[in-house]
Structure formats: structure tokens, C-alpha cells
């Protein structure tokens, strides 16, 4: 028998609902405050990214996490670009054969 989920505490549910109502996105002032904090601390100067080959491989897979199909959009665009090049080569070959 699986353990049943305890019923939600109504006070916590109400508190969560109020917190969500308070957090409706950033105001212009809040966004500017975050911008100034980022400019002050400049975290990009201390960010190094992955250093090991394993870390680099894992970081390269980050975009694949939410991918819907077998191929990413980037993979599909690369494939289509290759096909467009192939069609262009075929057209050029056909023209050269017709001229000769």
C-alpha cells in the first residue's frame, strides 16, 4: 500500500497564494536595481565555465534537456542548409552538362 499524500494545510495554501499575487514580475525600478547590482558586482568577470572535458561535454548537452524530438532545431537547420547546398550543386552540374 503506497503512502497517501497528507492533505494541504489551508493556512500554507493561503500564504502561498498571497505570495504568488505579490510576485507579478519585475517593476521598472526593481529591474534597474538588479541591473545596478550586476554592474557593481560584475559576476561575468569571475565566471570561468566548465574546465574539464566532462564538464564541457555536460554543458554542451544543456540545450538538449528540453528538446522535443530526436533532433534539435539547430540540427534540423544544419541538415536543411546541407540539402540546400546539395540542390545548388545539382543545379550547377545540370547547367554545365546542358551547356557542354
Secondary structure by P-SEA (a helix, b strand, c coil): cccccccccaaaaaaaaaaaaacccccaaaaaaaaaaaaaacccccccccccaaaaaaaaacccccccccccaaaaaaaaaaaaaaaaaaaaaaaaaaac
